[in-house]
């Protein structure tokens, strides 16, 4: 459930658009920033505020990959699957990473520690394959051994 402060901020956002329904994406961003993800009750709060159905808001939240409709793990790994990384073995490394975590890309490990997501480009083509951890830690020139070390470090934190 959204705080009164967040609801007030969404109402302020709505006033900046000729059609208040256009505030749905910034409202989703604001809500996700506050809650950490977009559970059903938060999607309903946004729908009620903006004047859309829950299904319409959910359609936006599930279409765009920047919105999390499932609770993420403590850490998020974005693993690049773009062509330069693929040419350097990223597909096999992603399978190795999925096996190591016990979950597929788009899911969270059973211990709730790590959410794994595929990314189309992380801007590290000259050091492919690459991954981004928690949006700030860029790992490059990956190998299965390096992936294992990173995962073990994240699981301990």
VMD Tcl script that builds the backbone (N, CA, C; Angstrom):
set m [mol new atoms 471]
animate dup $m
set s [atomselect $m all]
$s set {name element resname resid chain x y z} {
  {N N UNK 1 A 0.842 -1.171 0.000}
  {CA C UNK 1 A 0.000 0.000 0.000}
  {C C UNK 1 A 0.895 1.245 0.000}
  {N N UNK 2 A 0.501 2.215 -0.776}
  {CA C UNK 2 A 1.268 3.456 -0.880}
  {C C UNK 2 A 1.044 4.365 0.320}
  {N N UNK 3 A 2.094 5.087 0.675}
  {CA C UNK 3 A 1.981 6.060 1.761}
  {C C UNK 3 A 1.168 7.258 1.286}
  {N N UNK 4 A 0.679 8.044 2.232}
  {CA C UNK 4 A -0.063 9.262 1.882}
  {C C UNK 4 A 0.843 10.240 1.137}
  {N N UNK 5 A 2.116 10.263 1.503}
  {CA C UNK 5 A 3.073 11.133 0.825}
  {C C UNK 5 A 3.181 10.748 -0.652}
  {N N UNK 6 A 3.309 9.453 -0.937}
  {CA C UNK 6 A 3.415 8.988 -2.322}
  {C C UNK 6 A 2.134 9.303 -3.086}
  {N N UNK 7 A 0.997 9.102 -2.455}
  {CA C UNK 7 A -0.281 9.408 -3.112}
  {C C UNK 7 A -0.365 10.894 -3.450}
  {N N UNK 8 A 0.096 11.725 -2.545}
  {CA C UNK 8 A 0.099 13.167 -2.783}
  {C C UNK 8 A 1.029 13.529 -3.946}
  {N N UNK 9 A 2.194 12.887 -3.995}
  {CA C UNK 9 A 3.137 13.138 -5.088}
  {C C UNK 9 A 2.558 12.696 -6.432}
  {N N UNK 10 A 1.828 11.593 -6.436}
  {CA C UNK 10 A 1.197 11.126 -7.677}
  {C C UNK 10 A 0.128 12.119 -8.124}
  {N N UNK 11 A -0.642 12.636 -7.179}
  {CA C UNK 11 A -1.655 13.638 -7.528}
  {C C UNK 11 A -1.003 14.889 -8.114}
  {N N UNK 12 A 0.143 15.280 -7.586}
  {CA C UNK 12 A 0.885 16.426 -8.114}
  {C C UNK 12 A 1.365 16.123 -9.536}
  {N N UNK 13 A 1.852 14.910 -9.737}
  {CA C UNK 13 A 2.273 14.480 -11.082}
  {C C UNK 13 A 1.108 14.550 -12.069}
  {N N UNK 14 A -0.031 14.058 -11.648}
  {CA C UNK 14 A -1.208 14.017 -12.524}
  {C C UNK 14 A -1.580 15.407 -13.027}
  {N N UNK 15 A -1.374 16.406 -12.191}
  {CA C UNK 15 A -1.740 17.784 -12.550}
  {C C UNK 15 A -0.844 18.355 -13.643}
  {N N UNK 16 A 0.284 17.703 -13.903}
  {CA C UNK 16 A 1.213 18.205 -14.924}
  {C C UNK 16 A 0.886 17.685 -16.327}
  {N N UNK 17 A -0.107 16.814 -16.434}
  {CA C UNK 17 A -0.480 16.227 -17.723}
  {C C UNK 17 A -1.871 16.699 -18.137}
  {N N UNK 18 A -2.058 16.929 -19.443}
  {CA C UNK 18 A -3.395 17.318 -19.912}
  {C C UNK 18 A -4.435 16.227 -19.625}
  {N N UNK 19 A -4.008 14.972 -19.712}
  {CA C UNK 19 A -4.868 13.836 -19.382}
  {C C UNK 19 A -4.195 13.126 -18.210}
  {N N UNK 20 A -4.829 13.123 -17.041}
  {CA C UNK 20 A -4.194 12.579 -15.838}
  {C C UNK 20 A -3.760 11.126 -15.981}
  {N N UNK 21 A -4.382 10.392 -16.889}
  {CA C UNK 21 A -3.995 8.994 -17.098}
  {C C UNK 21 A -2.573 8.873 -17.642}
  {N N UNK 22 A -2.072 9.938 -18.242}
  {CA C UNK 22 A -0.715 9.932 -18.782}
  {C C UNK 22 A 0.338 9.863 -17.685}
  {N N UNK 23 A -0.060 10.051 -16.456}
  {CA C UNK 23 A 0.878 9.997 -15.328}
  {C C UNK 23 A 1.146 8.569 -14.859}
  {N N UNK 24 A 0.613 7.576 -15.549}
  {CA C UNK 24 A 0.730 6.197 -15.077}
  {C C UNK 24 A 2.195 5.749 -14.962}
  {N N UNK 25 A 3.028 6.040 -15.947}
  {CA C UNK 25 A 4.420 5.577 -15.871}
  {C C UNK 25 A 5.203 6.277 -14.760}
  {N N UNK 26 A 5.153 7.607 -14.658}
  {CA C UNK 26 A 5.857 8.216 -13.535}
  {C C UNK 26 A 5.296 7.778 -12.175}
  {N N UNK 27 A 3.998 7.506 -12.118}
  {CA C UNK 27 A 3.399 7.017 -10.873}
  {C C UNK 27 A 3.954 5.638 -10.519}
  {N N UNK 28 A 4.099 4.789 -11.516}
  {CA C UNK 28 A 4.676 3.464 -11.280}
  {C C UNK 28 A 6.118 3.581 -10.789}
  {N N UNK 29 A 6.889 4.475 -11.399}
  {CA C UNK 29 A 8.274 4.695 -10.958}
  {C C UNK 29 A 8.315 5.152 -9.506}
  {N N UNK 30 A 7.489 6.116 -9.183}
  {CA C UNK 30 A 7.443 6.655 -7.832}
  {C C UNK 30 A 7.064 5.564 -6.827}
  {N N UNK 31 A 6.049 4.795 -7.173}
  {CA C UNK 31 A 5.593 3.721 -6.284}
  {C C UNK 31 A 6.675 2.656 -6.113}
  {N N UNK 32 A 7.315 2.287 -7.196}
  {CA C UNK 32 A 8.359 1.267 -7.111}
  {C C UNK 32 A 9.534 1.774 -6.277}
  {N N UNK 33 A 9.845 3.048 -6.401}
  {CA C UNK 33 A 10.926 3.620 -5.601}
  {C C UNK 33 A 10.581 3.547 -4.106}
  {N N UNK 34 A 9.327 3.791 -3.782}
  {CA C UNK 34 A 8.911 3.763 -2.381}
  {C C UNK 34 A 8.848 2.340 -1.826}
  {N N UNK 35 A 8.236 1.429 -2.573}
  {CA C UNK 35 A 7.962 0.083 -2.067}
  {C C UNK 35 A 9.062 -0.918 -2.418}
  {N N UNK 36 A 9.774 -0.674 -3.531}
  {CA C UNK 36 A 10.818 -1.595 -3.976}
  {C C UNK 36 A 10.370 -2.506 -5.099}
  {N N UNK 37 A 9.064 -2.588 -5.294}
  {CA C UNK 37 A 8.467 -3.374 -6.377}
  {C C UNK 37 A 7.010 -2.968 -6.454}
  {N N UNK 38 A 6.222 -3.638 -7.316}
  {CA C UNK 38 A 4.829 -3.233 -7.529}
  {C C UNK 38 A 3.859 -4.375 -7.214}
  {N N UNK 39 A 3.578 -4.585 -5.929}
  {CA C UNK 39 A 2.590 -5.611 -5.573}
  {C C UNK 39 A 1.184 -5.179 -6.006}
  {N N UNK 40 A 0.248 -6.112 -6.005}
  {CA C UNK 40 A -1.118 -5.857 -6.476}
  {C C UNK 40 A -1.785 -4.681 -5.781}
  {N N UNK 41 A -1.597 -4.540 -4.461}
  {CA C UNK 41 A -2.275 -3.450 -3.762}
  {C C UNK 41 A -1.746 -2.082 -4.199}
  {N N UNK 42 A -0.476 -2.012 -4.557}
  {CA C UNK 42 A 0.103 -0.756 -5.043}
  {C C UNK 42 A -0.423 -0.448 -6.445}
  {N N UNK 43 A -0.520 -1.459 -7.291}
  {CA C UNK 43 A -1.088 -1.274 -8.634}
  {C C UNK 43 A -2.531 -0.779 -8.511}
  {N N UNK 44 A -3.275 -1.334 -7.567}
  {CA C UNK 44 A -4.663 -0.897 -7.349}
  {C C UNK 44 A -4.702 0.551 -6.855}
  {N N UNK 45 A -3.791 0.921 -5.952}
  {CA C UNK 45 A -3.734 2.311 -5.473}
  {C C UNK 45 A -3.520 3.277 -6.634}
  {N N UNK 46 A -2.604 2.942 -7.518}
  {CA C UNK 46 A -2.323 3.798 -8.673}
  {C C UNK 46 A -3.540 3.876 -9.583}
  {N N UNK 47 A -4.157 2.744 -9.824}
  {CA C UNK 47 A -5.355 2.721 -10.673}
  {C C UNK 47 A -6.446 3.619 -10.087}
  {N N UNK 48 A -6.672 3.509 -8.791}
  {CA C UNK 48 A -7.697 4.317 -8.131}
  {C C UNK 48 A -7.383 5.809 -8.231}
  {N N UNK 49 A -6.130 6.153 -8.032}
  {CA C UNK 49 A -5.726 7.569 -8.077}
  {C C UNK 49 A -5.857 8.165 -9.479}
  {N N UNK 50 A -5.416 7.400 -10.464}
  {CA C UNK 50 A -5.330 7.932 -11.833}
  {C C UNK 50 A -6.645 7.789 -12.602}
  {N N UNK 51 A -7.489 6.881 -12.183}
  {CA C UNK 51 A -8.755 6.692 -12.879}
  {C C UNK 51 A -8.678 5.674 -13.997}
  {N N UNK 52 A -7.812 4.682 -13.802}
  {CA C UNK 52 A -7.709 3.571 -14.747}
  {C C UNK 52 A -8.121 2.297 -14.026}
  {N N UNK 53 A -8.351 1.247 -14.786}
  {CA C UNK 53 A -8.617 -0.038 -14.144}
  {C C UNK 53 A -7.284 -0.642 -13.699}
  {N N UNK 54 A -7.364 -1.549 -12.749}
  {CA C UNK 54 A -6.161 -2.256 -12.296}
  {C C UNK 54 A -5.519 -2.991 -13.471}
  {N N UNK 55 A -6.336 -3.535 -14.354}
  {CA C UNK 55 A -5.832 -4.260 -15.524}
  {C C UNK 55 A -5.039 -3.335 -16.445}
  {N N UNK 56 A -5.517 -2.112 -16.636}
  {CA C UNK 56 A -4.796 -1.159 -17.489}
  {C C UNK 56 A -3.439 -0.789 -16.887}
  {N N UNK 57 A -3.410 -0.522 -15.595}
  {CA C UNK 57 A -2.147 -0.173 -14.937}
  {C C UNK 57 A -1.212 -1.378 -14.951}
  {N N UNK 58 A -1.745 -2.555 -14.680}
  {CA C UNK 58 A -0.937 -3.769 -14.706}
  {C C UNK 58 A -0.379 -4.020 -16.102}
  {N N UNK 59 A -1.148 -3.695 -17.139}
  {CA C UNK 59 A -0.672 -3.852 -18.515}
  {C C UNK 59 A 0.576 -3.023 -18.777}
  {N N UNK 60 A 0.609 -1.816 -18.249}
  {CA C UNK 60 A 1.791 -0.966 -18.392}
  {C C UNK 60 A 2.937 -1.540 -17.558}
  {N N UNK 61 A 2.643 -1.932 -16.333}
  {CA C UNK 61 A 3.674 -2.428 -15.414}
  {C C UNK 61 A 4.317 -3.724 -15.907}
  {N N UNK 62 A 3.556 -4.531 -16.626}
  {CA C UNK 62 A 4.122 -5.795 -17.118}
  {C C UNK 62 A 4.744 -5.668 -18.501}
  {N N UNK 63 A 4.390 -4.624 -19.245}
  {CA C UNK 63 A 4.951 -4.428 -20.585}
  {C C UNK 63 A 6.401 -3.958 -20.512}
  {N N UNK 64 A 6.680 -3.028 -19.621}
  {CA C UNK 64 A 8.015 -2.446 -19.520}
  {C C UNK 64 A 8.867 -3.208 -18.512}
  {N N UNK 65 A 10.111 -3.514 -18.916}
  {CA C UNK 65 A 10.981 -4.329 -18.068}
  {C C UNK 65 A 11.532 -3.585 -16.855}
  {N N UNK 66 A 11.390 -2.274 -16.790}
  {CA C UNK 66 A 11.932 -1.535 -15.651}
  {C C UNK 66 A 11.048 -1.624 -14.412}
  {N N UNK 67 A 9.864 -2.188 -14.573}
  {CA C UNK 67 A 8.973 -2.337 -13.428}
  {C C UNK 67 A 9.033 -3.768 -12.913}
  {N N UNK 68 A 9.114 -3.905 -11.596}
  {CA C UNK 68 A 9.190 -5.227 -10.970}
  {C C UNK 68 A 7.826 -5.591 -10.395}
  {N N UNK 69 A 7.183 -6.604 -10.973}
  {CA C UNK 69 A 5.882 -7.065 -10.468}
  {C C UNK 69 A 6.049 -8.189 -9.459}
  {N N UNK 70 A 7.269 -8.675 -9.304}
  {CA C UNK 70 A 7.558 -9.663 -8.271}
  {C C UNK 70 A 8.628 -9.083 -7.363}
  {N N UNK 71 A 8.569 -9.431 -6.106}
  {CA C UNK 71 A 9.533 -8.901 -5.146}
  {C C UNK 71 A 10.939 -9.345 -5.555}
  {N N UNK 72 A 11.837 -8.383 -5.734}
  {CA C UNK 72 A 13.195 -8.748 -6.139}
  {C C UNK 72 A 14.011 -9.258 -4.953}
  {N N UNK 73 A 15.111 -9.928 -5.279}
  {CA C UNK 73 A 16.017 -10.380 -4.244}
  {C C UNK 73 A 16.797 -9.211 -3.658}
  {N N UNK 74 A 17.620 -9.515 -2.702}
  {CA C UNK 74 A 18.455 -8.487 -2.076}
  {C C UNK 74 A 19.379 -7.857 -3.117}
  {N N UNK 75 A 19.852 -8.672 -4.068}
  {CA C UNK 75 A 20.730 -8.209 -5.145}
  {C C UNK 75 A 20.080 -8.527 -6.487}
  {N N UNK 76 A 20.379 -7.701 -7.475}
  {CA C UNK 76 A 19.887 -7.943 -8.831}
  {C C UNK 76 A 21.078 -8.018 -9.778}
  {N N UNK 77 A 21.121 -9.092 -10.541}
  {CA C UNK 77 A 22.139 -9.249 -11.578}
  {C C UNK 77 A 21.462 -9.068 -12.923}
  {N N UNK 78 A 21.933 -8.092 -13.686}
  {CA C UNK 78 A 21.510 -7.900 -15.076}
  {C C UNK 78 A 22.613 -8.518 -15.927}
  {N N UNK 79 A 22.278 -9.552 -16.680}
  {CA C UNK 79 A 23.265 -10.269 -17.483}
  {C C UNK 79 A 23.042 -9.959 -18.954}
  {N N UNK 80 A 24.071 -9.451 -19.622}
  {CA C UNK 80 A 23.930 -9.041 -21.015}
  {C C UNK 80 A 23.815 -10.246 -21.950}
  {N N UNK 81 A 22.808 -10.198 -22.809}
  {CA C UNK 81 A 22.579 -11.265 -23.780}
  {C C UNK 81 A 22.681 -10.737 -25.207}
  {N N UNK 82 A 23.218 -9.527 -25.374}
  {CA C UNK 82 A 23.328 -8.906 -26.689}
  {C C UNK 82 A 24.389 -9.627 -27.538}
  {N N UNK 83 A 24.435 -9.334 -28.817}
  {CA C UNK 83 A 25.291 -10.060 -29.760}
  {C C UNK 83 A 26.769 -10.086 -29.378}
  {N N UNK 84 A 27.405 -8.978 -29.041}
  {CA C UNK 84 A 28.830 -9.067 -28.690}
  {C C UNK 84 A 29.094 -10.007 -27.520}
  {N N UNK 85 A 28.229 -9.979 -26.515}
  {CA C UNK 85 A 28.395 -10.893 -25.383}
  {C C UNK 85 A 28.124 -12.337 -25.813}
  {N N UNK 86 A 27.084 -12.511 -26.627}
  {CA C UNK 86 A 26.751 -13.862 -27.107}
  {C C UNK 86 A 27.908 -14.464 -27.902}
  {N N UNK 87 A 28.570 -13.645 -28.687}
  {CA C UNK 87 A 29.704 -14.129 -29.476}
  {C C UNK 87 A 30.878 -14.552 -28.606}
  {N N UNK 88 A 30.892 -14.115 -27.369}
  {CA C UNK 88 A 31.982 -14.463 -26.449}
  {C C UNK 88 A 31.514 -15.446 -25.376}
  {N N UNK 89 A 30.411 -16.164 -25.642}
  {CA C UNK 89 A 29.991 -17.252 -24.757}
  {C C UNK 89 A 28.956 -16.915 -23.706}
  {N N UNK 90 A 28.292 -15.777 -23.828}
  {CA C UNK 90 A 27.336 -15.358 -22.805}
  {C C UNK 90 A 26.176 -16.336 -22.634}
  {N N UNK 91 A 25.713 -16.936 -23.711}
  {CA C UNK 91 A 24.578 -17.857 -23.581}
  {C C UNK 91 A 24.918 -19.020 -22.652}
  {N N UNK 92 A 26.093 -19.598 -22.842}
  {CA C UNK 92 A 26.514 -20.705 -21.983}
  {C C UNK 92 A 26.754 -20.223 -20.559}
  {N N UNK 93 A 27.300 -19.007 -20.427}
  {CA C UNK 93 A 27.540 -18.459 -19.078}
  {C C UNK 93 A 26.232 -18.159 -18.358}
  {N N UNK 94 A 25.229 -17.697 -19.103}
  {CA C UNK 94 A 23.929 -17.448 -18.491}
  {C C UNK 94 A 23.331 -18.761 -17.994}
  {N N UNK 95 A 23.446 -19.821 -18.770}
  {CA C UNK 95 A 22.975 -21.139 -18.330}
  {C C UNK 95 A 23.720 -21.576 -17.069}
  {N N UNK 96 A 25.025 -21.332 -17.046}
  {CA C UNK 96 A 25.830 -21.667 -15.868}
  {C C UNK 96 A 25.334 -20.872 -14.652}
  {N N UNK 97 A 25.078 -19.587 -14.861}
  {CA C UNK 97 A 24.592 -18.713 -13.784}
  {C C UNK 97 A 23.219 -19.162 -13.293}
  {N N UNK 98 A 22.330 -19.513 -14.223}
  {CA C UNK 98 A 21.004 -20.013 -13.839}
  {C C UNK 98 A 21.133 -21.279 -12.996}
  {N N UNK 99 A 22.020 -22.173 -13.416}
  {CA C UNK 99 A 22.236 -23.416 -12.666}
  {C C UNK 99 A 22.795 -23.107 -11.277}
  {N N UNK 100 A 23.745 -22.195 -11.212}
  {CA C UNK 100 A 24.371 -21.815 -9.939}
  {C C UNK 100 A 23.337 -21.221 -8.976}
  {N N UNK 101 A 22.432 -20.387 -9.506}
  {CA C UNK 101 A 21.414 -19.740 -8.666}
  {C C UNK 101 A 20.193 -20.633 -8.416}
  {N N UNK 102 A 19.988 -21.623 -9.283}
  {CA C UNK 102 A 18.814 -22.484 -9.161}
  {C C UNK 102 A 17.549 -21.806 -9.647}
  {N N UNK 103 A 17.694 -20.829 -10.534}
  {CA C UNK 103 A 16.527 -20.145 -11.096}
  {C C UNK 103 A 16.857 -19.663 -12.507}
  {N N UNK 104 A 15.830 -19.405 -13.269}
  {CA C UNK 104 A 15.976 -18.899 -14.638}
  {C C UNK 104 A 16.039 -17.379 -14.618}
  {N N UNK 105 A 16.512 -16.795 -15.715}
  {CA C UNK 105 A 16.494 -15.340 -15.869}
  {C C UNK 105 A 15.049 -14.871 -15.734}
  {N N UNK 106 A 14.861 -13.794 -14.985}
  {CA C UNK 106 A 13.521 -13.289 -14.719}
  {C C UNK 106 A 12.982 -13.777 -13.381}
  {N N UNK 107 A 13.764 -14.590 -12.679}
  {CA C UNK 107 A 13.334 -15.143 -11.401}
  {C C UNK 107 A 14.322 -14.773 -10.293}
  {N N UNK 108 A 13.948 -15.109 -9.070}
  {CA C UNK 108 A 14.777 -14.874 -7.898}
  {C C UNK 108 A 15.169 -16.215 -7.293}
  {N N UNK 109 A 16.401 -16.303 -6.824}
  {CA C UNK 109 A 16.871 -17.540 -6.199}
  {C C UNK 109 A 15.997 -17.896 -4.999}
  {N N UNK 110 A 15.935 -19.178 -4.684}
  {CA C UNK 110 A 15.050 -19.671 -3.616}
  {C C UNK 110 A 15.339 -19.018 -2.272}
  {N N UNK 111 A 16.587 -18.632 -2.030}
  {CA C UNK 111 A 16.931 -17.994 -0.756}
  {C C UNK 111 A 16.579 -16.506 -0.735}
  {N N UNK 112 A 16.065 -15.993 -1.860}
  {CA C UNK 112 A 15.654 -14.600 -1.937}
  {C C UNK 112 A 16.801 -13.615 -2.053}
  {N N UNK 113 A 18.000 -14.107 -2.251}
  {CA C UNK 113 A 19.177 -13.230 -2.274}
  {C C UNK 113 A 19.404 -12.559 -3.627}
  {N N UNK 114 A 19.173 -13.290 -4.732}
  {CA C UNK 114 A 19.579 -12.760 -6.038}
  {C C UNK 114 A 18.470 -12.908 -7.067}
  {N N UNK 115 A 18.133 -11.781 -7.703}
  {CA C UNK 115 A 17.219 -11.784 -8.845}
  {C C UNK 115 A 18.083 -11.692 -10.096}
  {N N UNK 116 A 17.815 -12.556 -11.054}
  {CA C UNK 116 A 18.574 -12.600 -12.306}
  {C C UNK 116 A 17.710 -12.091 -13.438}
  {N N UNK 117 A 18.244 -11.139 -14.193}
  {CA C UNK 117 A 17.522 -10.591 -15.339}
  {C C UNK 117 A 18.450 -10.548 -16.543}
  {N N UNK 118 A 17.872 -10.772 -17.716}
  {CA C UNK 118 A 18.625 -10.588 -18.957}
  {C C UNK 118 A 18.537 -9.132 -19.374}
  {N N UNK 119 A 19.624 -8.632 -19.931}
  {CA C UNK 119 A 19.652 -7.263 -20.445}
  {C C UNK 119 A 20.086 -7.320 -21.897}
  {N N UNK 120 A 19.617 -6.392 -22.688}
  {CA C UNK 120 A 19.995 -6.366 -24.098}
  {C C UNK 120 A 21.349 -5.713 -24.331}
  {N N UNK 121 A 21.711 -4.721 -23.551}
  {CA C UNK 121 A 23.024 -4.109 -23.696}
  {C C UNK 121 A 23.360 -3.380 -22.406}
  {N N UNK 122 A 24.576 -3.606 -21.936}
  {CA C UNK 122 A 25.045 -2.936 -20.730}
  {C C UNK 122 A 26.227 -2.018 -21.025}
  {N N UNK 123 A 26.488 -1.795 -22.301}
  {CA C UNK 123 A 27.511 -0.839 -22.695}
  {C C UNK 123 A 28.932 -1.291 -22.434}
  {N N UNK 124 A 29.180 -2.567 -22.459}
  {CA C UNK 124 A 30.536 -3.062 -22.217}
  {C C UNK 124 A 31.013 -3.991 -23.306}
  {N N UNK 125 A 30.622 -3.717 -24.527}
  {CA C UNK 125 A 30.913 -4.623 -25.642}
  {C C UNK 125 A 32.405 -4.911 -25.808}
  {N N UNK 126 A 33.250 -3.945 -25.461}
  {CA C UNK 126 A 34.691 -4.144 -25.621}
  {C C UNK 126 A 35.273 -5.081 -24.563}
  {N N UNK 127 A 34.475 -5.423 -23.547}
  {CA C UNK 127 A 34.922 -6.358 -22.510}
  {C C UNK 127 A 33.870 -7.441 -22.268}
  {N N UNK 128 A 33.204 -7.852 -23.324}
  {CA C UNK 128 A 32.148 -8.854 -23.240}
  {C C UNK 128 A 32.731 -10.198 -22.814}
  {N N UNK 129 A 31.909 -10.994 -22.147}
  {CA C UNK 129 A 30.571 -10.757 -21.634}
  {C C UNK 129 A 30.586 -9.943 -20.342}
  {N N UNK 130 A 29.458 -9.257 -20.095}
  {CA C UNK 130 A 29.351 -8.356 -18.947}
  {C C UNK 130 A 28.037 -8.561 -18.202}
  {N N UNK 131 A 28.044 -8.100 -16.936}
  {CA C UNK 131 A 26.825 -8.055 -16.152}
  {C C UNK 131 A 26.906 -6.859 -15.212}
  {N N UNK 132 A 25.744 -6.428 -14.771}
  {CA C UNK 132 A 25.626 -5.284 -13.875}
  {C C UNK 132 A 24.953 -5.769 -12.588}
  {N N UNK 133 A 25.572 -5.452 -11.460}
  {CA C UNK 133 A 25.050 -5.902 -10.175}
  {C C UNK 133 A 24.487 -4.704 -9.422}
  {N N UNK 134 A 23.237 -4.817 -9.033}
  {CA C UNK 134 A 22.551 -3.788 -8.245}
  {C C UNK 134 A 22.604 -2.408 -8.896}
  {N N UNK 135 A 22.705 -2.387 -10.212}
  {CA C UNK 135 A 22.666 -1.136 -10.962}
  {C C UNK 135 A 23.924 -0.295 -10.864}
  {N N UNK 136 A 24.939 -0.771 -10.153}
  {CA C UNK 136 A 26.140 0.052 -9.973}
  {C C UNK 136 A 27.463 -0.676 -10.193}
  {N N UNK 137 A 27.494 -1.968 -9.982}
  {CA C UNK 137 A 28.753 -2.717 -10.081}
  {C C UNK 137 A 28.827 -3.412 -11.440}
  {N N UNK 138 A 29.689 -2.906 -12.312}
  {CA C UNK 138 A 29.840 -3.430 -13.665}
  {C C UNK 138 A 30.942 -4.486 -13.662}
  {N N UNK 139 A 30.590 -5.716 -13.997}
  {CA C UNK 139 A 31.560 -6.804 -14.095}
  {C C UNK 139 A 31.750 -7.153 -15.562}
  {N N UNK 140 A 32.988 -7.304 -15.977}
  {CA C UNK 140 A 33.270 -7.542 -17.394}
  {C C UNK 140 A 34.278 -8.671 -17.568}
  {N N UNK 141 A 34.501 -9.055 -18.823}
  {CA C UNK 141 A 35.414 -10.154 -19.156}
  {C C UNK 141 A 35.084 -11.384 -18.313}
  {N N UNK 142 A 33.796 -11.710 -18.264}
  {CA C UNK 142 A 33.330 -12.789 -17.399}
  {C C UNK 142 A 33.802 -14.160 -17.855}
  {N N UNK 143 A 33.988 -15.015 -16.876}
  {CA C UNK 143 A 34.228 -16.447 -17.069}
  {C C UNK 143 A 33.313 -17.151 -16.072}
  {N N UNK 144 A 33.139 -18.451 -16.237}
  {CA C UNK 144 A 32.319 -19.184 -15.266}
  {C C UNK 144 A 32.923 -19.096 -13.865}
  {N N UNK 145 A 34.243 -19.127 -13.763}
  {CA C UNK 145 A 34.906 -19.028 -12.465}
  {C C UNK 145 A 34.631 -17.670 -11.829}
  {N N UNK 146 A 34.724 -16.605 -12.614}
  {CA C UNK 146 A 34.464 -15.267 -12.087}
  {C C UNK 146 A 33.001 -15.141 -11.650}
  {N N UNK 147 A 32.087 -15.714 -12.433}
  {CA C UNK 147 A 30.663 -15.704 -12.072}
  {C C UNK 147 A 30.454 -16.416 -10.736}
  {N N UNK 148 A 31.085 -17.577 -10.561}
  {CA C UNK 148 A 30.957 -18.325 -9.307}
  {C C UNK 148 A 31.425 -17.488 -8.119}
  {N N UNK 149 A 32.549 -16.806 -8.282}
  {CA C UNK 149 A 33.092 -15.970 -7.199}
  {C C UNK 149 A 32.137 -14.826 -6.859}
  {N N UNK 150 A 31.572 -14.200 -7.876}
  {CA C UNK 150 A 30.636 -13.089 -7.670}
  {C C UNK 150 A 29.386 -13.575 -6.948}
  {N N UNK 151 A 28.818 -14.686 -7.411}
  {CA C UNK 151 A 27.601 -15.227 -6.793}
  {C C UNK 151 A 27.860 -15.602 -5.342}
  {N N UNK 152 A 28.971 -16.235 -5.062}
  {CA C UNK 152 A 29.298 -16.629 -3.685}
  {C C UNK 152 A 29.425 -15.379 -2.796}
  {N N UNK 153 A 30.034 -14.324 -3.306}
  {CA C UNK 153 A 30.162 -13.077 -2.547}
  {C C UNK 153 A 28.783 -12.467 -2.261}
  {N N UNK 154 A 27.922 -12.441 -3.271}
  {CA C UNK 154 A 26.584 -11.870 -3.097}
  {C C UNK 154 A 25.738 -12.697 -2.127}
  {N N UNK 155 A 25.881 -14.007 -2.183}
  {CA C UNK 155 A 25.093 -14.868 -1.298}
  {C C UNK 155 A 25.505 -14.705 0.161}
  {N N UNK 156 A 26.747 -14.292 0.401}
  {CA C UNK 156 A 27.225 -14.084 1.772}
  {C C UNK 156 A 26.826 -12.727 2.328}
  {N N UNK 157 A 26.486 -11.796 1.443}
  {CA C UNK 157 A 26.194 -10.428 1.928}
  {C C UNK 157 A 24.739 -10.254 2.305}
}
mol reanalyze $m
mol bondsrecalc $m
mol representation Tube
mol addrep $m
